């Protein structure tokens, strides 16, 4: 798992959704992070913008954990640079 993609995803969750940093882990589900289905759509859009990739609706709906999201983004060639 790409740690820089993980770090940037974590930053999105903290800054955009007010998720507490100690709740964030690869095994955390979006439900664990108190995100509902609308939040997941907003998260996908924020991740697309931040990391320069496209997440299809079906892919977003299939995400089980934060680790799944990071893997998907890394596999799609998310730009690992902080920018």
C-alpha positions in Angstrom: 0.0 0.0 0.0 1.3 3.4 -0.9 2.0 5.3 2.2 1.9 8.7 0.5 -1.5 7.9 -1.1 -2.7 6.8 2.4 -1.4 10.0 3.9 -3.2 12.1 1.4 -6.4 10.2 1.8 -6.2 10.6 5.5 -5.7 14.3 5.1 -8.9 14.5 2.9 -10.8 12.6 5.7 -9.6 14.9 8.4 -9.9 18.2 6.6 -13.0 17.6 4.5 -15.0 15.4 6.9 -13.7 16.1 10.3 -12.7 12.5 10.9 -10.5 12.2 14.0 -7.0 11.0 13.1 -7.0 8.2 15.7 -10.0 6.7 13.9 -8.2 6.4 10.6 -6.7 3.0 9.8 -6.4 0.7 6.8 -9.0 -1.6 8.4 -11.5 1.2 9.1 -14.8 1.1 7.2 -16.4 4.3 6.0 -19.1 3.5 8.5 -16.5 3.3 11.3 -15.5 6.8 10.2 -19.1 8.0 10.5 -19.4 8.6 6.7 -22.7 7.9 5.0 -23.3 7.1 1.3 -23.4 10.8 0.4 -20.1 11.4 2.2 -18.6 8.5 0.2 -19.6 10.2 -3.0 -18.1 13.5 -1.7 -15.0 11.6 -0.6 -14.6 10.0 -4.1 -14.8 13.4 -5.7 -12.3 14.9 -3.3 -9.9 12.0 -3.9 -10.3 12.3 -7.6 -9.4 16.0 -7.5 -6.6 15.6 -5.0 -5.0 12.5 -6.6 -5.7 13.0 -10.3 -7.7 9.8 -10.9 -11.2 8.8 -11.8 -13.3 6.6 -9.5 -16.3 5.0 -11.2 -19.5 4.9 -9.1 -19.4 1.1 -9.0 -15.9 1.1 -7.7 -16.8 3.6 -5.0 -19.8 1.5 -3.9 -17.6 -1.6 -3.7 -15.1 -0.1 -1.2 -15.2 -1.8 2.1 -12.4 -0.2 4.0 -10.1 2.7 3.8 -7.3 0.3 2.8 -9.5 -0.7 -0.2 -9.8 2.9 -1.2 -6.0 3.5 -0.9 -5.3 0.4 -3.0 -7.8 1.4 -5.7 -6.3 4.9 -5.9 -2.8 3.6 -6.0 -3.7 0.9 -8.6 -5.3 3.7 -10.8 -2.0 5.6 -10.7 -2.8 8.2 -8.1 -0.2 10.9 -8.1 1.7 10.2 -4.9 3.3 13.7 -4.8 1.8 16.1 -2.3 0.3 18.8 -4.3 
